Amino acid sequence: MSVISLIFVVTGALFIFAAAVGIGRFGDTMSRVHAVTKPQTIGLVFCLTGAIIKIVSSPDFGVSQRSDIGIVVLLVIFALLTSPVTAQRISRLARREGLYADDMLRNDRPAGKKRRKR
């Protein structure tokens, strides 16, 4: 079971590393938001799943370890609930302030609103 746990943790770490590289390499706000929310959340879920597998497969699994699993599950739920909301708020603010690349322009502005000049 520890090999399966290690596979989950390493996979999660690679996703988190990809998110960090994406923040550094992407130029505009929308791409950076995408890079930080999607792979980072999946990487966190993989790492915490590996931690749960490691805790459950421990030979001295007892009552105190069950509470650890509960906290890890709450962390997963919190990450899955907050990451999309944060990404939506940052993207909306970037769109409103005109902080995205000019080649990403489409005609989906709210009626009556003009794009802010930089």
C-alpha positions as CSV (number, residue, x, y, z in Angstrom):
1,M,0.0,0.0,0.0
2,S,2.9,2.4,0.6
3,V,3.8,2.1,-3.1
4,I,0.3,3.2,-4.1
5,S,0.5,6.0,-1.6
6,L,3.9,7.1,-3.0
7,I,2.5,7.1,-6.6
8,F,-0.4,9.4,-5.5
9,V,2.0,11.8,-3.7
10,V,4.5,11.9,-6.5
11,T,1.8,12.4,-9.1
12,G,0.3,15.2,-7.0
13,A,3.7,16.8,-6.5
14,L,4.2,16.8,-10.3
15,F,0.8,18.5,-10.8
16,I,1.7,21.1,-8.2
17,F,5.1,21.7,-9.9
18,A,3.3,22.1,-13.2
19,A,1.1,24.8,-11.7
20,A,4.1,26.6,-10.3
21,V,5.9,26.5,-13.7
22,G,2.7,27.7,-15.4
23,I,2.5,30.7,-13.2
24,G,6.1,31.6,-14.1
25,R,5.8,30.9,-17.9
26,F,2.3,32.2,-18.8
27,G,2.1,35.9,-19.5
28,D,-1.4,37.1,-19.0
29,T,-3.7,36.9,-16.0
30,M,-6.3,34.5,-17.4
31,S,-3.7,31.9,-18.3
32,R,-2.1,32.2,-14.9
33,V,-5.4,31.7,-13.2
34,H,-6.0,28.6,-15.2
35,A,-2.5,27.3,-14.4
36,V,-2.8,27.9,-10.7
37,T,-6.4,26.6,-10.1
38,K,-6.7,23.4,-12.1
39,P,-3.4,21.5,-11.7
40,Q,-2.9,22.8,-8.2
41,T,-6.2,21.6,-6.9
42,I,-5.8,18.2,-8.6
43,G,-2.3,17.9,-7.2
44,L,-3.5,18.7,-3.7
45,V,-6.2,16.1,-4.0
46,F,-3.7,13.5,-5.2
47,C,-1.3,14.3,-2.4
48,L,-4.0,14.1,0.2
49,T,-5.3,10.9,-1.2
50,G,-1.8,9.4,-0.9
51,A,-1.7,10.6,2.7
52,I,-5.1,8.9,3.4
53,I,-3.9,5.7,1.9
54,K,-0.7,5.8,4.0
55,I,-2.6,6.5,7.2
56,V,-5.1,3.7,6.6
57,S,-2.5,1.2,5.7
58,S,-0.5,1.9,8.8
59,P,-0.2,-1.1,11.1
60,D,-1.2,0.9,14.2
61,F,-4.3,2.5,12.7
62,G,-6.5,3.6,15.6
63,V,-8.9,6.2,16.8
64,S,-6.4,9.1,16.6
65,Q,-5.7,8.3,13.0
66,R,-9.4,8.4,12.1
67,S,-9.5,12.0,13.2
68,D,-6.5,12.7,11.0
69,I,-8.4,11.2,8.0
70,G,-11.4,13.5,8.9
71,I,-9.2,16.6,8.8
72,V,-7.6,15.5,5.5
73,V,-11.1,15.0,4.0
74,L,-12.1,18.4,5.2
75,L,-9.0,19.9,3.6
76,V,-10.0,18.2,0.2
77,I,-13.5,19.6,0.5
78,F,-12.3,23.1,1.4
79,A,-9.9,23.1,-1.6
80,L,-12.5,21.9,-4.0
81,L,-15.0,24.5,-2.9
82,T,-12.7,27.5,-2.7
83,S,-10.4,27.1,-5.7
84,P,-13.1,27.6,-8.4
85,V,-14.6,30.5,-6.5
86,T,-11.3,32.2,-6.2
87,A,-10.5,31.7,-9.9
88,Q,-13.8,33.1,-10.9
89,R,-13.4,36.2,-8.8
90,I,-9.8,36.8,-10.0
91,S,-10.9,36.3,-13.7
92,R,-13.8,38.6,-13.3
93,L,-11.6,41.3,-11.8
94,A,-9.0,40.9,-14.5
95,R,-11.7,41.1,-17.2
96,R,-13.2,44.2,-15.6
97,E,-9.8,45.9,-15.3
98,G,-8.6,44.9,-18.7
99,L,-5.6,42.8,-17.4
100,Y,-5.6,40.2,-20.1
101,A,-3.9,39.9,-23.5
102,D,-5.4,41.8,-26.4
103,D,-5.7,38.6,-28.5
104,M,-8.2,37.2,-25.9
105,L,-10.8,39.9,-26.7
106,R,-14.2,38.7,-27.6
107,N,-17.5,40.5,-27.8
108,D,-18.8,39.3,-24.4
109,R,-18.7,42.4,-22.4
110,P,-21.7,43.4,-20.4
111,A,-24.1,45.7,-22.3
112,G,-23.1,49.4,-21.8
113,K,-19.6,48.7,-20.5
114,K,-16.6,49.7,-22.5
115,R,-13.1,48.3,-22.2
116,R,-10.9,50.3,-20.0
117,K,-7.9,51.8,-21.7
118,R,-4.5,51.0,-20.2
